Amino acid sequence: MIEVTKINDVKVLINPDLMEIVEETPDTVISFTTGRKIIVKESRQEVKNLVKSYRKDIFA
């Protein structure tokens, strides 16, 4: 799980395996395979780095 901050300053943990698309429009919107979407404060690049770090921890 990775921790992100929703637009209302609430921190949530999300499963990066369910992420389908991360786009900046200009807010960062994460779309999941379930059809759900959330808007987060982190940039697209920050989300990418969180996912990379998560995967390194899992497969190390």
N, C-alpha and C positions, 0 to 999 in steps of 0.2 A: 504494500500500500504506500502511496505517496501522499504527503500533506500539501494541500493548496488552500488559498484564502479566497472565499467567495466575496463578491462585490460588497456585501454587507458586513465585512470583517469577521465572518464566522469561518474558523478553520475546520476543514473536513478532510477525511482520508478517502482516497479513491483508488480503485483497482485499475492500474494502468493496462492490464490485459483486456479490459473492456473498452478502452478508448479507441475510437475510430478515426476522428478528425480533431485537430487542434488548429484553430484559425484566429487571426487577429482582425477585427472588423469595426472599430479599432480596439474594442475590448476583446480579451481572449476568451473564446468560446470553445469548450470541450464537448464534443459529441460522442456518445457512447453507442455501442452496438445494440443496446436496449431501446434506443430512440430518445433517451433522456439527454438534455443539454444543461450545462451549467456555465455561468460566467465567472471567471476568476481574475484576481488582481495580477497574478504572475504573467509574465510575457510568454509568448510561444517558445522562445529559446529557453527560458527558465523551466518551463514544463518539460521540454525535451531533455534538459540536463537532469532533472529529477528522475525521469524515466530511465535514463542511461545509468544513473547512480543506483537506482533500484535493481536494475537487471544485473549490474556488476556484483551487487551484494548477494543476489540470489544464486548466480552461477559461479561465484568465487569458491 
